[in-house]
């Protein structure tokens, strides 16, 4: 037990939970940890590609939507396979370490083209969240989003 003021001239590492009443930071907040798992969902389009940089707290999600393919067979019939991107759930994000309760997830577009599809988090729970959109994404187009998660 320490009473009164304490100054530590160097680094402080705490293993376990830390509880404080107020905190003032005179520098940057730097998060670390492993990158969450990520996967494209059906609404992202056939062969969509997704990547994520960051950790369970913050980072960048990039998706290049997929597309349906159209071919003409030997009888002249047009055949479409796969699907183009659509409104709804695009990406599943799974945290490396589950939160104690469902955290608050904030998603923001990272580039101009990403603003038009109206991104939002859905199905947030202590294990992860879904990246969803209200407007139809274009096929074969790259969208980028920033995420911030806090419990």
N, C-alpha and C positions, 0 to 999 in steps of 0.2 A: 504494500500500500504506500503510495506516495501522496503526500499532502502538500499543497502549495505549488508553485511553478517549477517546471523541470525543463531544462534545455539539453538537447542531445546534439552534439556537434559531430555529425556523421550519419550513417544510415541506421534505420530502425526496421527490423523485420519482426512481424508478429505472426505467430502460427496459431490459427484458431480465429474465432469471431472477435471483432473489436466493436465496442459500443461507445459512442460519444454523443454528447448533447448537441453541440454545434461544431462545425468544422470550417475553418478558413484556409483556403489554398492560395498561396502567393505565387503559383507557377502553373504548370499544366497538369491536367488529369491524364494519366497514361494508363491504359488498360493493357492487359496481357492475357495470354492463355491460348489454348488450341483453337483452331478454326472449326466452326460448326459443320455438320454434314448438310449437304444441300442436294436436292433433286428436282428436275423439271416434272411438272404434272401434265396431264393430257391436254389441258387448255393452252399450254405453251406451244403446241403444234408439234408435228412429227419431226423427230431428230433435233429438237431444241437443245441448246447447250447452255449450261449455267455454271458460274464460278462464284466463289465468295472469298474475300480477303478480310481478315480481322479475327475477332474472337466472339465469345458468347455475349459480350457487352456492346461492341460497336464494330462496324465494318462496312464494306461495299459489296453489293450483290450485282452481278452482271448476267444478263440473259440475252442470248441471241435466239429469237423465236424460230420455230421450225415452219414447215409448210407441207401441204399436200402435194403429191406428184400426179401429173396427168400424162397418160400415154395413149397412143392409138394402136389398137391391135391389127392383125392382118386383115380383118374384115371391115376395118374403118371405124370400129366402135371406140368411143372415147372411154377410157377407164381411169378413174381417180382413186388413188389410194392414200391413206393417211389422213391427216386433218390440218387445217390452218389454225392459227391461234384464235382464241375466242375469249370473251368476257368471263371473268370468274377467277378461280384459283390457278396460279401459274407455277409457283415454286413452294416446295416444302423445305423448311429449315429446322434442323434438329440440334439442340444445344449439346455440347460435350458433357456438361454437368447440369443436371436439372436444377431449376430454381426451387426454393421452398414452397412458393405459391406462384400462381400465374403472374408473370411480370408485365409491366407496361412496355409495349413495343411501339417505337416511332419509326416510320418509313418516310423518306423524302426523295424526290427525284434528284438525280445527280447530273443530268444533262437536259437540254431543252426538249428533245424528242420524248423524253420520259414523262414530262409533265402532262401530256395530252391523254395518257391512258388512265389517269386518276388512280394511283396505287394506294393501297391501304393494307394493314395487317388484319388477318382473320384467324380464327381458331387458335388464339394465343392460349397456351397452357404452360405448365412448369417445364415441359420437355421441348417446346419449340413454338413455331408459328408458321402461318401460310402467307405468302405474298399474293395478294389478289388485286384485280383491276376492274374498274367500272366501264371502261371503254375498250373496244376491240383493238388489240395490238396488230400491227402490220406483220405479215410473214417475213422471215429472213431479215429481221431488224434487231439491232442491239440497243437494249435499254439498260440503264444503270440506276441503282438506288442505294442510298445510305440508310443504315439502320442503327438504332440506339435502343438498348434494352436495360431496364432498371426495375428492381423489385422494391 
